[in-house]
Amino acid sequence: MTKPVDGRTARRGRNSDAVLDTVHEMFVEGNFSPSVEDVAARSGVSLRSVYRYFEDTEALLHLAIERRVMLVGELYGLEHLGEGSQAERILALVNQRLQLHAKLAPTIRAAMLRAPFSVQIAEQVRQRRDLLAEQVAAQFALEASTLVPARAEELLAGIDGLCSFETIELMRVRRGFTITRTRRALVSGTTALIAGASEK
């Protein structure tokens, strides 16, 4: 039998979520190191309460990143890994990476900027990068299986790098590419990498 949640616990949960959502809003605005004072003022939760809910600034930022990833975490999934034609698998991977950028860019930017200063955030970044690299390996296992190990490793690393958040950030933000142009560049680049890897 589930224990009923008392009013105080429910209020704490609502306030904590409000604080974490406020941090995300500030990430979206480009403030990747918001002060606890600013977060408290904007969220409407007292400064004393914020410090009671979160141990320090790093814990606050770590949990804000974690909450956002949890809310849209299904985007990290890539269905039917390794299935379909090569062209279908390339497009599926590229579309997933573009979706992640579209929905999580502010959070990922914050995580990457804060990672050198936070063991917890660095571990979050590492886990997500490992997951995406593993997806690439599974998605193109067929192509890799025809190559000697060193060439297979180079191919998979090349695809992972080409379709990385950093590359999409370069195209979408610094170069101002539309999603269509970015998709075309990533698809053609991945196709070329695979074709090049199989050349003798």
Secondary structure, 3 states (H helix, E strand, C coil): CCCCCCHHHHHHHHHHHHHHHHHHHHHHCCCCCCCHHHHHHHHCCCHHHHHHHCCCHHHHHHHHHHHHHHHCHHHHCCCCCCCCCHHHHHHHHHHHHHHHHHHHHHHHHHHHHHHHHCHHHHHHHHHHHHHHHHHHHHHCHHHHHCCCHHHHHHHHHHHHHHCCHHHHHHHHHHCCCCHHHHHHHHHHHHHHHHHHHCCC
